[in-house]
Amino acid sequence: MSTVVMAILAVTVIGVICAVMLAVASKVMAVKTDEKAAELREALPGANCG
């Protein structure tokens, strides 16, 4: 195979591995939202400055 094809393949494999690692980390380190905070945010007016 040519050098360019090998480089593209290597970058693709590294990208897929990083994507899988990020997906697993997202599931493992997930933080549950507080229901009281969600209720409070819904009760507040939606006009925020900024």
C-alpha positions, 0 to 999 in steps of 0.5 A: 500500500502507498504511504498516503493510504496507510496514513489515512488508515492510521488516522481513521483508526485512531479517530474511531478508537477515540470516539469509542473511548469518549462514548464509554466515558460519557456513559460511565461518568454521566451525572444525573440531573437534580429534579428540583433544579429542573423544576426551579428552572421551569418556574423561573421566567425564561428571560435571561440577560446574556 
